[in-house]
Amino acid sequence: MMEEELKDIWGELKDVWRNSSQSEKIELQMSGLLAELKSKVSQFEKDSIKKDIKMIKSSTSQFEKDSIKRDVTNITTSIRKIIQYFKKKKE
């Protein structure tokens, strides 16, 4: 359920992004930045990051997972409010 909510929220954010007057310029800049970042990360660094993520996931307590879930819910709620604000402002 949480994953589906995040997909919905990202979809709404993408809609707001696409409707922005500066979206094309921003997308070009972001694409360039992402390409530059990817080109500077070595395979060793990528493998190291994957290893670190696995270690973090395996050593995270249930309390921490619940705390993260609660934080994501709060962030999700805030993002929805922001999206609603921009939709109302646009009308």
N, C-alpha and C positions, 0 to 999 in steps of 0.2 A: 504494500500500500504506500509506503513512504517513497519508494522508487517511482511509482506512478505519479504521485504528487509532485515530485521534483521534475519529472518530465513535463507535466502540465505547466509548472511555473516557468521552466526554461522556455517552453513554447510561447508563453505570454510575453516573456522578456524579449524573445526574438521578434515577435510582432511589433512591440514598442520600438525596438532597435530599427527594424526595417522601415517603419513609418517616420523615423527621424529625418530631418532635412540634411543632416550630416552623415547619414549612415554609410553611404558609398565611400566617402573619404575615410571614415573611421575604420571600415572593414578593410580597405586597402592597407592602412597603416598597421592594423592588427595582424593581417596576413603576413606582411613583411616582417613584423617583429617575431611572430611565431616561427617563420621560416628561418630567420637568423638564429633564434634560440635553439631550434632543432639542429641546425648545422654546427653549433658550437658544443653540443653535448656528445661526448664520446660513448661508444658501446660499453666501456667499463663503467662510466657514470650511470648509464641506463640500467645496467645489471645491478649496480650497487643500490640504486634507488628501489628497484624491485625487491631486492633482498631486505632492505630496511623496512619497506612496507609490510612484507610478510612477517618480519620480526615484531613490528608494532602491533599488527593484527593479532598475533598469537599471544602477546603479553598484555593485552588490554583487558582490564577487569570488567565485570558486568556493570559495576557502578559507573565506570568511565563510559561504557557504551550507552548506558541509560542517560548519562549527562550529555553526551554528544547528541543523542537522539532528541533530547529536550531542547538543546541549543539549535539544532536544525529546524525543529518545529517553530521556535521563536523567530528564526531568520526567515523561514518560509512565510510566516504570518506577516512579517514586516515587508517582505518583497511584494506580497499580494496587495498590501495597503498602498505601497508606492505605485504599483501598476494601476490600481484603481484611481489614485490621485491623477496620474498622467492621462488616463482615459477620460476622466471628468474634465480635466483642464483642456483637453483636445476638443471636446464637444462644444 
